[in-house]
């Protein structure tokens, strides 16, 4: 179970309607929505990996300390939610170094994991992550056709946990093989698009095959009342808001229908791992 902890106005789907220079004036909703998620996780007895945006950590330090105190793994989602291939190696290094230090200073936990904003991973980013002390990345969505997702040399679809560079483990988010093609089955808009029974059946099929299952979501996905900016592409509006009013109930059901662990513990278990 993984949660990308970011506020609604940092979501890439809404970038055209919420320019970066307006972020300081936008209503901040992540503390309330993530607090609600933490309450549900506690009720279900589930610990997750929280890939926290450094900007959120800087603005809401008490929230980050609560996440850590309640036993969830602290991991990095970068600082400013920039797409990696847009900012280049130098700015990327500065971004992840800043986020790692912020999170470790706040929680006293070692930050081992990273997830790229919108799965925009690149080869140069992997080398920098290793140099900056990360031990695993989970930014590969092994499907084709999404305009924002990145690709890296050595990414695999035949296994889900593998050494992508010496000393750096890759953990794929989950996809469903159907008729020789990979279909997204890991959360986000896909979780809100498919009927719940169908989605759960797919999760169980993946687990029955002996492969691990990696899910992701965001606090804003259970916040159906957050603003709707103008100027956003219609496909991005659909992807961002579709079935959002049902997401909290669906996610709560999913927490109870499957046994969950953190990314760090999944890697340590050896399940699904191939060198």
Backbone torsions as a table, in degrees:
resi	resn	phi	psi	omega
1	UNK	NA	124.6	178.5
2	UNK	-133.9	144.9	179.8
3	UNK	-127.2	124.5	174.0
4	UNK	-88.4	105.0	-170.3
5	UNK	-86.4	99.7	-179.2
6	UNK	-144.4	156.9	177.8
7	UNK	-87.5	162.7	-172.6
8	UNK	-59.1	-36.3	-173.0
9	UNK	-75.8	-10.5	176.6
10	UNK	-91.1	-6.1	-177.4
11	UNK	-64.6	132.0	-176.2
12	UNK	-63.8	-30.1	178.7
13	UNK	-59.4	-28.2	-175.4
14	UNK	-102.3	8.2	-172.3
15	UNK	-59.0	-35.3	-178.6
16	UNK	-67.0	-24.9	-178.2
17	UNK	-103.7	-9.0	-179.1
18	UNK	-131.9	80.7	-177.7
19	UNK	-61.3	152.0	-175.8
20	UNK	-55.5	-37.1	-177.0
21	UNK	-73.5	-2.3	176.7
22	UNK	-101.1	-3.5	-173.1
23	UNK	-59.8	-36.3	-178.2
24	UNK	-65.9	-21.6	-177.3
25	UNK	-100.6	-3.4	-177.5
26	UNK	-79.0	148.2	176.6
27	UNK	-64.2	133.2	-179.1
28	UNK	-94.1	121.0	-172.9
29	UNK	-121.8	-7.1	-171.6
30	UNK	-67.0	-32.1	-177.7
31	UNK	-64.6	-42.0	179.7
32	UNK	-71.1	-44.4	-176.4
33	UNK	-70.8	-41.3	177.8
34	UNK	-68.4	-34.1	175.0
35	UNK	-60.2	-39.4	177.4
36	UNK	-65.4	-39.9	178.0
37	UNK	-64.6	-40.5	178.6
38	UNK	-62.9	-39.1	177.0
39	UNK	-61.0	-43.4	-179.2
40	UNK	-67.2	-42.9	177.6
41	UNK	-58.6	-42.4	179.0
42	UNK	-64.0	-42.1	178.7
43	UNK	-61.8	-35.0	-177.8
44	UNK	-90.8	-6.2	180.0
45	UNK	69.0	34.8	-176.5
46	UNK	-111.1	135.1	170.1
47	UNK	-106.8	140.3	-175.9
48	UNK	-124.5	169.2	167.5
49	UNK	-97.9	125.3	-178.7
50	UNK	-106.4	109.4	176.8
51	UNK	-86.8	99.5	-166.7
52	UNK	-97.2	130.4	174.2
53	UNK	-70.2	130.9	-177.7
54	UNK	-58.7	-34.9	178.1
55	UNK	-60.8	-40.6	177.3
56	UNK	-64.7	-41.8	179.8
57	UNK	-62.6	-39.7	-179.6
58	UNK	-69.3	-33.9	-177.2
59	UNK	-89.0	-22.6	-175.3
60	UNK	-134.9	60.9	-175.8
61	UNK	-59.9	-34.0	-179.7
62	UNK	-63.8	-36.2	178.1
63	UNK	-63.2	-42.8	-177.9
64	UNK	-66.8	-39.8	177.8
65	UNK	-64.6	-35.7	177.2
66	UNK	-65.8	-43.9	179.1
67	UNK	-55.9	-46.6	-179.5
68	UNK	-66.8	-42.0	-177.0
69	UNK	-64.6	-27.1	-178.9
70	UNK	-89.7	9.5	169.0
71	UNK	91.4	13.0	179.4
72	UNK	-88.5	148.6	178.3
73	UNK	-72.9	134.7	177.8
74	UNK	-96.2	124.1	178.6
75	UNK	-137.9	171.2	-171.8
76	UNK	-103.8	140.3	172.2
77	UNK	-116.9	21.8	-173.3
78	UNK	80.8	-171.6	-177.9
79	UNK	-104.7	-48.3	-169.4
80	UNK	-115.8	7.9	177.8
81	UNK	61.4	36.3	174.2
82	UNK	-83.8	143.4	172.2
83	UNK	-68.3	130.3	-169.2
84	UNK	-61.7	-43.6	-176.8
85	UNK	-69.1	-12.1	176.5
86	UNK	-86.3	-22.3	-172.0
87	UNK	-107.7	-17.2	175.7
88	UNK	78.6	171.2	-171.4
89	UNK	-61.5	-44.4	-174.3
90	UNK	-66.4	-47.8	179.0
91	UNK	-67.8	-33.2	177.1
92	UNK	-64.4	-44.9	179.1
93	UNK	-58.7	-46.2	179.1
94	UNK	-60.8	-40.8	-178.0
95	UNK	-63.7	-48.7	-176.4
96	UNK	-75.6	-32.9	177.8
97	UNK	-64.0	-42.4	178.9
98	UNK	-63.9	-43.6	-178.2
99	UNK	-66.5	-42.8	-178.6
100	UNK	-61.6	-45.6	-179.9
101	UNK	-64.6	-43.2	179.8
102	UNK	-58.7	-48.1	-177.0
103	UNK	-67.7	-41.5	-179.3
104	UNK	-69.3	-37.1	178.0
105	UNK	-66.1	-37.7	-177.7
106	UNK	-72.9	-37.6	-169.2
107	UNK	-108.3	-20.4	-174.2
108	UNK	73.5	8.3	177.7
109	UNK	-98.4	145.7	172.6
110	UNK	-73.2	133.3	178.7
111	UNK	-98.6	111.0	-177.4
112	UNK	-100.4	-29.3	-168.5
113	UNK	-107.7	154.8	179.2
114	UNK	-141.5	144.0	169.0
115	UNK	-132.2	129.5	-178.6
116	UNK	-73.9	141.7	172.1
117	UNK	-54.5	127.6	179.2
118	UNK	56.4	26.3	177.8
119	UNK	57.0	34.4	-175.4
120	UNK	-86.5	45.3	-174.1
121	UNK	-72.0	149.5	177.4
122	UNK	-135.3	166.3	179.1
123	UNK	-64.9	-42.2	-179.2
124	UNK	-64.1	-30.5	179.6
125	UNK	-65.2	-38.4	179.6
126	UNK	-61.0	-43.4	179.5
127	UNK	-63.0	-40.3	-179.9
128	UNK	-68.8	-40.8	178.1
129	UNK	-58.0	-44.5	179.3
130	UNK	-63.5	-42.9	-179.9
131	UNK	-65.5	-29.8	-178.2
132	UNK	-89.1	6.0	171.8
133	UNK	96.2	9.2	174.6
134	UNK	-79.4	147.6	179.6
135	UNK	-111.3	-15.4	175.1
136	UNK	-148.6	156.0	176.8
137	UNK	-129.3	144.3	174.2
138	UNK	-135.3	67.2	-175.3
139	UNK	-119.5	3.9	-179.3
140	UNK	-94.4	119.1	171.5
141	UNK	-106.1	102.5	-167.5
142	UNK	-77.4	56.7	175.6
143	UNK	-130.0	169.8	179.9
144	UNK	-118.2	152.9	169.1
145	UNK	105.8	-8.8	178.7
146	UNK	-87.2	131.9	-171.2
147	UNK	-70.2	-17.7	-176.8
148	UNK	-102.0	-21.6	-173.8
149	UNK	-69.4	141.7	177.6
150	UNK	-91.8	172.4	174.3
151	UNK	-134.8	152.7	-179.3
152	UNK	-136.7	153.4	175.6
153	UNK	-66.3	131.6	176.4
154	UNK	92.8	-1.5	178.9
155	UNK	-68.5	147.3	-170.5
156	UNK	-128.2	154.9	172.7
157	UNK	-117.1	-10.7	-178.2
158	UNK	-83.2	-12.0	174.4
159	UNK	-148.9	169.5	-170.6
160	UNK	-116.2	-19.9	179.9
161	UNK	-131.7	117.1	-172.1
162	UNK	-155.4	159.4	-180.0
163	UNK	-82.8	109.1	-176.2
164	UNK	-85.7	-29.5	171.9
165	UNK	-143.0	155.8	179.2
166	UNK	-53.8	121.0	179.3
167	UNK	83.7	1.7	-179.6
168	UNK	-128.2	118.3	-178.7
169	UNK	-93.9	139.3	173.5
170	UNK	-103.6	134.5	175.3
171	UNK	-119.8	105.8	179.2
172	UNK	-66.1	140.7	163.5
173	UNK	-74.3	158.5	-163.1
174	UNK	-83.5	141.7	172.2
175	UNK	-131.7	157.1	-177.7
176	UNK	-107.3	120.3	175.3
177	UNK	-76.9	121.7	178.4
178	UNK	-135.5	117.3	178.3
179	UNK	53.6	42.3	175.4
180	UNK	81.8	1.4	178.6
181	UNK	-119.2	156.7	-179.9
182	UNK	-99.6	124.3	177.7
183	UNK	-110.4	138.6	-177.8
184	UNK	-63.2	131.6	-177.9
185	UNK	-147.0	41.8	-170.1
186	UNK	-122.3	2.5	-179.4
187	UNK	120.8	-154.8	-178.4
188	UNK	61.0	-143.8	-179.0
189	UNK	-63.0	-28.6	-179.1
190	UNK	-65.0	-36.4	179.0
191	UNK	-65.5	-34.2	179.7
192	UNK	-82.8	-18.3	-176.8
193	UNK	-82.7	-49.1	-176.5
194	UNK	-75.2	148.7	170.4
195	UNK	-57.3	143.9	-173.3
196	UNK	-59.2	-44.9	-178.1
197	UNK	-60.3	-37.7	178.1
198	UNK	-67.0	-43.9	-179.3
199	UNK	-63.2	-45.9	-179.6
200	UNK	-62.5	-39.8	177.7
201	UNK	-61.1	-37.9	177.2
202	UNK	-66.0	-41.7	177.0
203	UNK	-59.3	-45.8	-178.9
204	UNK	-66.0	-33.5	176.8
205	UNK	-65.8	-42.4	177.7
206	UNK	-61.1	-46.7	-179.2
207	UNK	-65.2	-38.2	-179.7
208	UNK	-65.2	-24.0	178.7
209	UNK	-77.4	-5.2	-178.9
210	UNK	92.0	1.7	179.5
211	UNK	-93.5	150.2	174.6
212	UNK	-73.2	163.2	178.7
213	UNK	-121.9	130.1	-178.3
214	UNK	-121.6	117.1	-177.5
215	UNK	-110.0	150.7	173.6
216	UNK	-139.6	152.8	174.6
217	UNK	-153.9	-178.8	-179.1
218	UNK	-135.4	151.9	175.2
219	UNK	-58.0	-38.3	-177.3
220	UNK	-67.1	-13.7	179.8
221	UNK	-74.0	-15.3	174.3
222	UNK	-106.4	11.2	-177.2
223	UNK	-111.9	75.6	-173.9
224	UNK	-70.0	-7.0	-179.4
225	UNK	-100.8	6.1	-179.3
226	UNK	-72.5	158.4	-170.9
227	UNK	-56.8	155.9	176.7
228	UNK	-119.1	91.3	-176.4
229	UNK	-68.5	154.6	177.6
230	UNK	-88.6	163.4	176.8
231	UNK	86.5	12.3	-178.3
232	UNK	-98.0	139.1	177.8
233	UNK	-55.8	144.5	-176.5
234	UNK	-62.7	-37.0	179.0
235	UNK	-67.8	-32.7	177.0
236	UNK	-72.7	-35.7	175.1
237	UNK	-60.6	-46.8	179.4
238	UNK	-61.2	-48.1	-177.5
239	UNK	-61.2	-37.7	-174.6
240	UNK	-78.4	-42.8	-169.1
241	UNK	-105.2	-12.5	-172.5
242	UNK	-59.6	126.9	176.5
243	UNK	58.6	22.7	-179.7
244	UNK	-62.1	-32.6	-178.3
245	UNK	-67.3	-15.5	178.6
246	UNK	-99.8	-8.2	-167.1
247	UNK	-66.2	-42.5	-177.2
248	UNK	-60.6	-44.9	-179.8
249	UNK	-64.6	-41.3	179.7
250	UNK	-64.8	-45.3	-178.5
251	UNK	-63.6	-40.4	178.1
252	UNK	-61.3	-41.4	176.9
253	UNK	-62.7	-44.0	-177.5
254	UNK	-62.5	-37.9	178.5
255	UNK	-58.6	-33.8	-179.3
256	UNK	-88.4	-16.1	-175.1
257	UNK	-90.8	-13.3	-176.0
258	UNK	-136.2	150.1	173.6
259	UNK	-84.3	130.9	-173.6
260	UNK	-118.6	155.7	172.7
261	UNK	-146.1	-176.3	178.5
262	UNK	-91.9	164.1	177.6
263	UNK	-62.4	-42.6	-179.6
264	UNK	-59.4	-43.9	-179.2
265	UNK	-72.1	-32.5	175.7
266	UNK	-61.8	-46.2	179.0
267	UNK	-61.7	-44.3	-178.5
268	UNK	-64.2	-28.9	-177.6
269	UNK	-69.3	-24.2	-177.6
270	UNK	83.0	-3.2	-179.5
271	UNK	-66.6	130.3	175.5
272	UNK	74.0	10.0	-173.4
273	UNK	-92.9	133.9	175.2
274	UNK	-135.2	134.1	177.2
275	UNK	-87.2	NA	NA
